[in-house]
């Protein structure tokens, strides 16, 4: 790793976004510098420009040419306790939770196990170029402690929270309305805003929380409006039916959360596939964010996310892996499957828009675009270095690529952790075996 706080320069082909591009011709939306450089100082980007403009005598340099330098990837929805659930042969959502997820999450009552899994979890995220994520921990406060402690050790900008659930789960995974409130309150006070940590109030979903617990979650939101809110919405039709049976007074699934004050511009609603017209109107009015989870939606057969329909209403959606129903930690592979989901509906995902989505787009949804998701001066120096010729197949295809968009499309369709040449978190190099000049 680089020496802590050392001022240094990274050289390579630099790509960052100022807004969402629709095509390569939309050049005001992005900055691409063929022989570019970033000057890093005290964990932040001091300057971005051409190498000739930024090179200085005596300034330490790392030459990543011919690779691309982009902002670190942001994953908007995944489950920390499911690192050993991924690739479990599954039925649909509710069966999958009962057969695999809940038994695995019980293991996080053991603090040693939670600590070990946190180290493994962050190693994998960084290997994939993900430098920020919003994750659910288990019901155990200790799992959130492990999650935030490991993030702090690595100086990563991470968002998370312990799940709140007091019914329709094994007894060993149920808290109570009061204990969920008390544990969450203590975790917020301990972690939110400390270093680069952000807390997300996390009722798992309507099925696993009683009205009393939903009320407690709403109280936490009122007391801590600075915190995020994460939960699940309309992933599966059986889930929707069960929710309506549990909350017969609700107009629809989203209304359950609205009733308790859980739908705001800081709310992130995983999946949001089978939405009713009133729910879409409510998302527009509140500024809440659906989160597209393509690999898990395909894996569980849940349905197809209507990106174009939501975008047409001005709704800003996130995109995420949803480990462990998701089948890859890679945001590149998430884009791959997302592209296919949209193709099935006659919708398009241009590669420049795709890379904006997993960087600045997710950062804007979080309200953190002044710190992460771009390579603008003043941003935290979270950077991924991408090699579009990382495998023989990619290199062969790249010989025929004639534009930046084609190169990005190769990365999103064929890339994985092998395409991640290097990762920087707050300016610190994370991969020891990558080339450093």
Secondary structure, DSSP 4 states (H G I P E B T S, - for coil): -PPTT--EEEEEEEEEESS--SSTT-GGGEEEEEEEEEEEETTEEEEEEEHHHH--TT-EEEEEEEEEEEEPEEEEEEEGGGTTTTT----SHHHHIIIIIHHHHHGGGSHHHHHHHHHHHHHHHHHTTEEEEEEE--SSHHHHHHHHHHHHHHT--EEEE-EE--SSS-GGG---HHHHHHHHHHHHHHHTTSTTEEEEEEE--GGGS-HHHHHHHHHHHHH-TTSEEEEEES--HHHHHHHHHHTTTSSSHHHHHHHTT--STTEEEEE--S--HHHHHHHHHHT-EEEE-HHHHHHTT-----HHHHHHTT---EE---TTTSS-S-HHHHHHHHHHHHHTTT----HHHHHHIIIIIHHHHHT-TTTSSS--TTSB--EEEE-TTSSHHHHHHHTT--SHHHHHHHHHHH-SGGGEEEEEETTEE--TTS---
